[in-house]
Amino acid sequence: MRTNRRRTARRTHHPAVTCDVLGRWHWECGCGAGARGGSGATDWHWMVTAALVHQSACPGE
């Protein structure tokens, strides 16, 4: 007997943290999630933390 398995489309969650031309930090994910912050060093830290939390909280990763 042969079993056929369907491939399910996995949505990857690899957010990218970037800085815009005004110096504000933000992160965006391929699934459409994201957030914007300010221009300070602590804002960069919060954006990286938020992106990592999003990545680890998403199922299938």
N, C-alpha and C positions, 0 to 999 in steps of 0.2 A: 504494500500500500504506500502511496506517495502523498505527502502533505504539501500543499501549496501555501506559502506564506505571503501575505501582502506586505509590501514595504509601506511604512507610514512616513509621511513627510515630517521630518523633524525641523523645528524652527530653532535656529541657533541663537544663543543669547551671549554675545560677546560685545559688551558695551565699550565704547571708545570715549575717553575723556579728552576734551580739546579746549583750547582757549581761543576766543574770537578776537577780532581786531581792536576791540575796546578793552581787552584784558580780562573779560569775564569768563569764568570757567563753566563748562557744561558737559554733560555726558548724554550720549544717545545710543540706543540699542537697535539692532535690526528688526526687532519685533514692534518697534514704534514707541517704546518707553523712553523716558529721558527726563532730565531736570536741568535747571539753570541756577547758577550761583553768582557770587560777587567776584571781585578781583584780588582778594587777599590770599595769602598762603594757606590760611585755615579753610578758605573756600575750596581751594584745590584739594585739600585733604578730605573734606566732606563729599566732594564730587567723586573722588576715587572710592571712598567708603560706600557711598550709595550705589555706585556701579557694581562693586563687588557683591553687595547684599542682593541686588537685583539678579545678578548672575547665579548666585548660589541658591536663591529662593525659587528659581524657575525649574519646573519639572523637566526631566529628560536630559539634563546636563550632567 
